């Protein structure tokens, strides 16, 4: 795993961090960390949930091209079952931060809690910001990157388990997904610690 590296070329590096996939019954929880370039602003950043799939894809191209650094990481269903969804989310966030090219001066995370920001002998400063994905551009960018990447992962998982419809519902507890669970039982991508998966 990559170590966080100190940048000598930039100052005031702020990493926005957000996740996608805490609520689904299947698949990974995915986190992204993004350090935007103030000299190359991106118009239209917003909470990924209010954007269309097409717009998220368009913005992802811009973010990955213009950001000073970006990283995506995840915790899989087995890890979620082993350590619970909150801790798995924090684990994915830490992995995303470790994947950045530069060590940020500040970490801003969407929500009301921060992951452990101690990395060896270095402690990163951080802020938890409720609604940050709608108000803080770097967090908005992270939410978009995480959502797009997770959707792509779920489409890949759909090719392995085509009977469950993961391409359509992305693992969320829709009526169609619940029906598949009742008929087929869980597959290896299901979070067995989640209800109603645990009942099957």
Buried (B, 14 or more C-beta within 10 A) or exposed (E): EEEBEEBEEBEEBBBBBBBBBBEBBBBBBBBBBBBBEEEEEBEEBBBBEEBEEEBBBBBBEBBBEBBBBBBBBBBBBBBBBEBEBEBBBBBBBBBBBBBBBBBBBBBBBBBEEBBEBEBEEEEBEBEBBEEBBBEBBBBBBBBBBBBBBBBEBBEEBBEEBEEBBBBEBBBBBBEEBBEBBEEEEBBEBBBBBBEEBEEB
